[in-house]
Amino acid sequence: MATAAQEPIPLFDLRLTDDDLRAVEDVLRSGTLQMGAHAEAFERAFAAHLGSAHVVALSSCTAALHLAFVATGVGPGDEVIVPSYTFAATAAAVLYCGATPVFADVIGPHDPSIDPAHVAALITPRTRAVACVHFGGYAAPVHELRALCDRNGVALVEDAAHAPAATAGGAMLGTVGQAGCFSLFSNKVLSVGEGGLLCTDDARIAEQARRLRSRAGYRFDDMRAALGLSRLRGLHDDIAQRRRLTRRYREQLQAVDGLTLPYPDEAVDASSCYVMPIMLTDPGRRDAVRAALRSRHGVQTSLLYPAVHEFTAYLQRFGRIELPRTEHCSRAEITLPLFPHMTTAQQDRVVAALACELGAP
């Protein structure tokens, strides 16, 4: 077990600055707590950050996905192609529209992004949209997907929950499709506790999202907006730290047997580095390794993600489908601790603990 001299290493740790606290205090003292001028200012600031025409602040990224699908025409009887290797909300937002999520496989453990070739094979006359997820803040093949969607007359919605300042081919993630959706949840790169953002260059989509957010209970308040404005100023520095730590992780993990690292080393420079994922060579060892990391070494880990198509609710509703690469990734992945102020000593402990457990018989 971790000793007193070895404090547990959390998966994620959030630190707020004095400026962050003052920004929220100012709103609280103003007595104007609902959505107002601060929310509008945050929308404009994030739009400028992305180079997007419109940003709509909402109560969550799930809300952003829901309204993005509605605004791009998804409704009852339609299909939306989504990755199964994602947070449950990507598919749930399709159901909220009365539509059917159609699950696509990922490229593989080296790139757990939705596979454009499988997407192409799944498109039918009922397909209204495709959702791509930028897993861990690394770009999915978004330009290839946009071209595929354009050829077939369907919308592309980007789930950029992990990627508030990542790029693909010089474009900010979230700006390539008809709509992009970001998360402001407490463990995200740009975190305010709860919240989400929908970005688009389409004025019609933005207007519909603004009109529907009050009716759907998706409003965003000025307290969180003020915190978002304050934290946005430090976003690039935070991500620079995440990239530095990610490069160091990748260098050290090259010497550890029994795992592979998703994405090439050069992808780090364009990523927001939201999480540090690894894929075990032997997925059957994952649960035991995670338990040992926690109990023997004080290292917290997580799983991103269980395969959504294997959830009981989806099995009961749509039956069993085979997505072998997704199923492998969902059984092999472990998420290691990563946060901007993580120390090299903490990182060394994580790597040593992982090497110890993977080297054990």
N, C-alpha and C positions, 0 to 999 in steps of 0.2 A: 504494500500500500504506500501511497505518497506520504512522506514524512512531513513534520512541521516545517522543516527547512525547505521542503519542496511543495510550495503552494500549488494547488490544482491549476492547470492551464485550461482556461475556458475555450470553447470553440470560437466565441466572438466576445469582444468587450468594447463597450461604447464609452467614450469620454466626451463630455460637453465642456466647452470653454466658458470663461466668464462672459464673453460677448454673446454666446448662445443663451446663457441664462438671463442676461440683461434684455435681450431681444424679446424673450417670452414675458419677462416681468413688465416690460413697457406695455405690452398688449393687455395683460391682466389689469394693470393700473388704469388703463384707458377706459375700462368698462365695456368695450366693444369686443365681444368674444366670438361672434358669429363670422361667417364668411363676408369679407369686406375688402378694404383697400390693400391689406397685406397679402391676401390671397391673389388679388389681381397683380400686385407687384411681383409675387413669386412666379406666377404664370408667365409674365413678360420676361423675367430674368432667366427662367429655364428655357423659354423659347429662344432667347438670344444665345444661350449656351449651346443649344442644339443647332441653331441656324434654321429653325422651323418657324412656319408662319403662325401657328396656333398651338397653345398648350392649355388644357383644361384640367384644373386640380380637382381631385375626387377623393372619396373616402378610402379607397384601396386600389391596388392594381387589378384585383378581381373586378371591381366596378369599371375600371378603365377598359378591360377586355370585353366585358359585357356590352358597354356602350359602343365600343369600336365595332363589335360584330353587328349590333343593331344598326349603327349608322352606315355600315357598308352593305346593308340589305339582307342580312341573315335573318331568317324567320322560320316558322313551322314548315316542315317538309324539306328544308335545305340540309346540306351536308357541309361540314367544315373539317378539313384534314388537319389533324394536330399530332404532335409527337406524343407517344405514351410516356417517354422518359422526360417527365416534367412535374412541376407542382400540380396538384389536383385542380387548381383554379383554371388552368388553361382549357381543360375539357369541360369543367363545370359551367363556365361562362357560355359555352355553346348550348348546353342544355337549358340555360336560363332563357335563351331565345326560342326555345321549342324546336331547335334543330338537332341534328345527330352528329356527334363527333366520330370521325373516321380516323383510326389510329394508324400512324405511319411509323416505320422502323427508323432507327438511327443509322448513321454511317458505320459506326463501330466504336470499340473502346478507345481508339486513338482520337476519335472525334465524335462525341455523343450528341451531334446535331442531327436534326431531321434530315433524312436522305432524299435529295431531290428526285432521284430515279424512282424511288418507291412512291413519292408524291405523284409523279407523272402517271404511274400505273394506277393510282387510286382515283384520279379525277373522272367524274361522271357528269352527265347533264344536270345532276342535282347539286353539284359542288358550287358553293357560293363564295367560299373563302378558304385560304390556307393560313395556318398560324405557325410561325417559326419561333423557337425559343433560343435565345443567346445564352446557352448554359454556362454558368459560372462567370459570365461577363466576357466570354469568347464568342466571336462572330460565327453564327451559322452561315451557310452559303447563300446569303441573303440576295445578292445580285442575280445569281442563277435562279433562285426561287421567284424573284420579281419578274424576270423574263419569262419563266414558265407560266406564271399566273397571267401575265399580260397576253400571252399567246392563247390562253384558254378563257379569257374574259372573266377571271375571278379575282377577288381582292386578296392582298397579302397584308396580314396583321402581324406585327412584330411584338412578341412578348419579350421586352427588354428589361424585365424586372431586375435583372442582375447587372445591367450595363448602362449606367447613366452617363458615362463619358468614354465609351469604347467606340472603335471605328472598324469599318471594312472598306478597303479600297478608297480610303480618304473620306468616306461618308460616315456621319455619326449614326450609330445603331439606333433604330427607332424612327429614322427619317427616310428609309428606303421604300417601305411599304406604304399603303394608303393611310395606315395609322400605326403608331408605336405606343406601347404601354409600359410604364415604369412603376416600381414599387418604392415607397418611402417607409416601409416597415422597420421596426426597431433594429433588426440585425442586418439591414441592407447597407450598401455603400453610402448612399445619401439618405440617412435615417432621421425621421421626426417622430417615431412611435407608430403611427398609423397613417396611411395615405397612399395615393397613387396619382399618376399623371398620364393624360392621353395627349399625344402630340400628333399633328397632322398639318399638311399644307393645303388641305381641302376645306374651304370655308364652310361648305355644307355639312361635313362631318363634325366640325367644331361647333357649329351652331346647334346641331341636333344633340350633341353631347351636353352642351350647356343647358339646353331646354329640359333634358331628361334628368339631369343630376338631382334636382330638387324633388321631382316626382318619385324618383327611385330611392330617395334617402341616401344619396351619395355625396352630400355636401362636404366641404373641406373648410375648417375654421381658421381664423386669423392667428391663433396661437401657434398652430403647427406651421402655418405659412411663414410666420416670423422666424421660427426655428429653422425652417428650410432655407430661407434667405441667408441667414447667418452661416449655416453649414455649407451652403453652396460656394461661399467664398473660399473655403478650404478644401473643396473637393479635389482639385488637381494635386495638391500636396498630399492628401490622403492616398490617392491612387498611386502617386509616385512611390510612396512607402510600401503599398501593397505590391507593386511590381518589383521593388527591390527585394522584399521578403520572398516573393514567389520565385524569382531567379535564384536566390540562395537556397530555397527548398529544393528546387529542381537540380541544382548542382550537387547537393548532398545526397539526394535520393537516388542519383544515378548509381551509387555504390551499394544500394540496398537490393538484395535479391528478393524475388517473389512479387514484384509489382511493376506496373507500367504507368507512364504519365500521359494523360490525354493532352493533345495539342502539341505542336512543335514549339521549340524554345522561342523562335522569333515571334510567335503569336502573343507572347506576353506584352510586347511593346504596344500593342493595339487593344489590349484587354483592360477591363476595369478590375480584374483579379478579385472578384467578389469572394470566391472560395478557393481552397487548395484541394482539388480532388485527386485521388489515386485510384487505380484499378488493380486489385489483387490478381495474380496469375491463377491462384486456386480460390475461386469464390467460396468454396465450402469452408474455408478458414475464417471468413470475415467476422462472423459473430463472436467467435472465440478471441480473435485478435482485438476487436473493439472492447470486449469485456476486460481483457488483460490490460489494455492501455488505460482504462479508467481505474481499475481496482489496484493494479500494481504500480502504475506510473503517474496517476493523477492527471491523465490527458483525456480531455473530453473530445469526442468525435461525433459525427452525424452521418446520415445517409441521404444523398441527393441523387436519385429519388427512387422509391419503389415504383414499379411500372404501373401506370394508371389502369391499363387494360386488364390487369390482373386483380383489381379491386373487386370485392364481392358485388358491389352495386352494378358495376359494368358487366361482369360475367353474367349476372342474372338478367340484365337488360338486353345485352347484345350477343351473349354467348362467347365461347372461347375462340380467340384468334392467336396465330403464331407470329411473334415478332422476336426472332431468336437473338438478334444483336441487342435489342432493348433489354430482353430478359437477362442476357449475360451481364450487361452493364449494371442493371439494377441489383444484381446479386454480388457484383465484384467491387463496387465503388465504396470508398470510405472518404469522408471529408475531414481534413486535418484542421487544427486551429489556425486562424489567420485574422489579424486585425492590425491597423496601422502602427500602433505603438507596441507591438510584440517585440520582445527583446531577442537578441541573438542567443542568449542563454536559454530562453524558453524554447526557441526554435531548435537548438541543439538537443534539448531534452526530448522533444517530440520525435526527432529523427532517430536518436539513440534508442528510445523506447520501441519505436516501430521496427528498427533493425533487430533488436533483442527478441521481440515476439515473432517476427517472421523467420528468424534464424532458429527458433526453438523447434524441437521435433514435435 
